[in-house]
Amino acid sequence: MKAIQIEEFGGPEVMNLVELPDPVPAEGEVLIEISRTGVNFSDTHITNDQYVAKQQLPLVPGIEFVGRTGDGKRVAAVVPNGAYAERIVVPESVLVPIPDEIDDDTAAGILIQGVTADGVLTLSGRLREGETVVVGAAAGGTGSLAVQLARSMGAGTVIGLASGEEKQKLVRDLGADVVIDSRSESLGEEVRVAAEGPVDLVLEMAGGSSFEQLLPTIGPFGRMVVVGIATREQNEVRTGKLLKNSLTVSGFWLMHLLARPELAGESIDRVFRATARGDLKPVVSGTYGLTDVRQVHEDIASRKTVGKLLLDPTR
């Protein structure tokens, strides 16, 4: 089978298209023909071995896929790695059936980002009706779905952060009340003005200056959930600031949700049902072949992309 494999850690240049033996399922496992693989910003951390979980070489990247079982069932799954390939073997227990109303592109476009957005808003963020929420990287895969979910959950004001006119227009079209340039040197002040006061919930994706500017915008009993660190710049918070302002700062890593099958199942079900109803629409901006994977990683790492990017392993 064709697959993308890395034998050393690094940037896009370490990913090579190779021929590997077809995987053979053991007891309790299933062989899947992959039709779509989701590309995530976290994949760029994995190939550099800078992800939350340490990686081992040689490695076939890719942590989510949509495909078919030998008897034709359409399924999706999130896995530790191995999805940048034509075929994959996984435990049957991790497979999620795809509703007939959802096509492969849509299913691949909502799986990780949709469940992440749902988990951040419902579990860590505890968004309540009427609250003001700030969504970082609002034109990205997770952010674009978080904007829609926050709106459907009854948020009072949704403020999206995005750079560039194209991304900002997209975020407005998705339902954000206000869109602010994420690169603004006065980001915090602009958020306060847009919210007409303190905000209740911030989904922080960038780290560094963005974190420092957004934290003071949160009012008493407000929450910041760290969903990513795109700048790779770490931040520190003084405990006195948390105490003085009654703030909650938390993190969210999808793998912890997936380790709780009862919570993950509820989240996936909510996301798939919302998508089937038409309430949630992923922004899929391109589907590429395995031969394009280096360029895809370059684009996503440089934050040139909008929405979700997919791989078609048959191409």
N, C-alpha and C positions, 0 to 999 in steps of 0.2 A: 504494500500500500504506500501511497505518497503521504509524507508528513514533513512538518517543520521540526528540525532538531537543533539543539545547541549543545556544544561540547566544551564551551568556555563561557563565562559570564561577561556581559558587555552590552553594547547598544544594538541597534538593528542589524549591524553587520555580522553578528555572531549567529544569526538565524539562517539555516541552510535547508533547502528543499532536498529531501533524501527519499530513498526507497527502504522501507522497513518490513520485516515479516508481519503478516496479518496476526493480530493478537488472538489468543485462544482462551475462551472463557473457562473458568474453573466452576466448581459447584457453587450455585447461588449467584453466578454472574451471567451477564447477557452481552452478546456482541451487537453493537449498534453501527449502522451505516449512517454517518453524519451528513446531514444536508446543509446545516448552517452552524457556524461557530461564532460566538460573540467575541469581539475584541474589546478589551477594557484598559483603562489607563493603568490599572494595577499590573497588567501584563508587562508594561515597560519596567516596573520595579522588579518583577519576577526574573526577567532575563538579566537584570543587573545584580540579582540576589540581594535586593534591598527591600524585599517584601516583608510583611509581618512574620510570615512563616519562612524558614530557611529552606533553600532548594538544593537538590542533589543532581549532579551531572552523570551521564548525559540526560537531557531533559527535552521532552516534547511539551511546549507551552500550551496554554488554553484551558480555561477553567469552567467554560459553559458551552453547551451544545444542544442542538435539536436534531433529531434523526428518527430512524425507524428500526424496529426490531425485525428479526427474521420472519415473523408472521405478519409484518406490516403495520404494527401499532406505532402511532406517532407519539414520541416521548421527548422529554427534555430533562436535563440534569445539570447540577453544579458539581464539579470534581476538583481534586487538588491540582491536576495537570492532565495533559494528553489529548486535548481537543483540537489542536491544530493538525488534524489528520483526517484521512478518509474514513477510518474505522476506529472504534474504541471499545474496550471491555470494561464494564462497570458492574458493581453489585446491583442486583435487581431492585433492592430496597431504596436506592436513591433516585429511581426513575419516576418522573411525574407525567401522567397522561395529559395530552394537549387537547382542549376542547375543539370540536369540529369547526366552530365559528372562527378560530384563530389560525391563520396560515403560518408557515414556518418562519418567514421573515419577522412577523409580528411577535411570535413566541420567543424567538431569539433576541428580539429587541427589548423585551420586557422582563426577562427572567431574572438576571442578577440586579439590574438597575431598578426594576419595579419592586422586587422584594426588599432591596436595600432602602428605597424611598419609603415604602410602607413601614418597614421596621423602624426606621429613624423617626418617622412622624408619630407612629402609634406607641412604640415600646419605649424608646429612649427620650423622644421629644415630648410625648404625651400632649400632643396638640389638641386644644379644646376649641369649640365653636366660638367664633368672634375674636380669636387671638390674632396678633400680628406676627407673621413669620417671614424671615429673611432666608432666601435660598441662594447659596453660593453656587458658582458654575452652573447657572440656571439654564444654559443652552446645551449642557452636556447630557450624557445618557441618564444619569441619576437625577440631576437637577431638573431636566425637562419633565420628568415624570413626577418629581416631588412638587413642582408647581401645580400640575394638574390634580394630584392627590390632595394637596392642601386646600385647593379651591373646592374640590368635591366634599371635603371633610368640614366645610363651613368656616374656614379661616376668614377673619374679618378683613385683613389686608395682607396681600402677598407681594413682597418686594423681591424682585429677581436681580441678581448681579451677573452681568455679562459684559464682554468686551467687543467692541465693533458693532457697526450698524446692523449687519446681517444677523448676528446672534441676538442683539437686543430686540429687533423686530420679531424674531421667532419667539422669544420669551413673552413679549406682549401678546402675540397671537395665541399662546398657550394658556393665557388667562391671568398673567401677573398684572396687578394694579399699577405698579411702578417698576421701571427698570433703571438701574443705576450702573454706570461704567465701573466694572470691578477693579480697574487699574487706577481709579481716581485717588489722588493724594489726600483728598478730604472725604474718603469713603464713609467714615463713621458719622461725620456731620451731615452728609447727604442722606444717610439712612435715617437719622433722627428727624430731619426735616420731613422726609417722605412719610414717616410713621406718625408725625405730629406728636412725638413723645417717645417714651421707651418702647422697645419691642419685647415680645414674649418668648420667641423661639428663633434661634439662628442655626442654620445648617452650614457649618464651616468646612470648606473643601480645600482651601489653599494653604493655610498656615502662614507664618511670618507676619508681615505687616497687616494682612487682612484680619488675622486673629486679633492682633493688638488693637486695631481700630474698631472691630465689631463688638468686642467684649463689653466696652463701656456703654454701648447702646441698649443693653439689656436691663429691664427694670427688675424690681424685687420679685422673687419667685420665678424669674425667667430662666430659660435654659439655653445653653449652647451645646450642640452635639457635633463633635469632630468626626467627619465622615471621610476625610482625606487630607493629605498634606502634599498638594501638587507642587509647591515650591521646594519641598524637602527641607524647609526651615522650621526647626523645633521651637516651641514656645514654653514659657514657664508662667505659672499663675501663683501669686502670693495668697496664702490661705486667709490672711486678713481681709483681702479684697472680696473673697467669697463670703466671708462672715458678715462684713460690713454691708454688703449689697444683697444678701440672701440669694446668691447666684448658684446655679448648678452647671458645671462643665463636665460633660461626659464624652465618651468615645463610642463608636459603633463599628464593629467588624462583622461582616456577614457570616463568617464561618461559625461564630458563636451562636448565631440564630439557627443556622443549619444543623448545629449539634443538638438542638432542642426540637425533635421532630414534631411535637405537638404545636409549637409556636410557628415553626417553618411551614407546616402544612396549612395552618390558618392563614398565614401571610400569602403564600402562593395561591391559595384558593381565592382570597380577596382580590388579588391582582388579576388573576385570570378571569374572574367573574366581571370585574370592572371593565376589562378589555373587551370581553364578549358583549357587554352592554353598549360599548362605544364610549364609555366615560373616560377611558384611558387609552391614549394613542401614542405609541412610541415614535420617536423621530429617528427613522432609519435613513441615514444620509448616503449610504453606499454599501454595495456588496462586491467583494473582491476575491480573486483567486489566491491560492497559496503562493504563487509566484510574486504577488504584490505585497507580501507581508512586511518586507523591510520598509517600503515606502509608507505603508499604513502606520507602522510604529513611529516612523519619523514625524508624520503629520500629527498623530495623537499626542506624542510627547511634546511637540512644539505648540500644542493647544490651537492648531489650525482647524480642527474638526468641529462639526456640529452634530449633536445627537449620537446615535449608535452606529458603529461600523461593524460589518459582518464579513466573514469569510465563507466562500463556497468551496469546499475541498474538492469538488468534482472539476473545478476549473484550473 
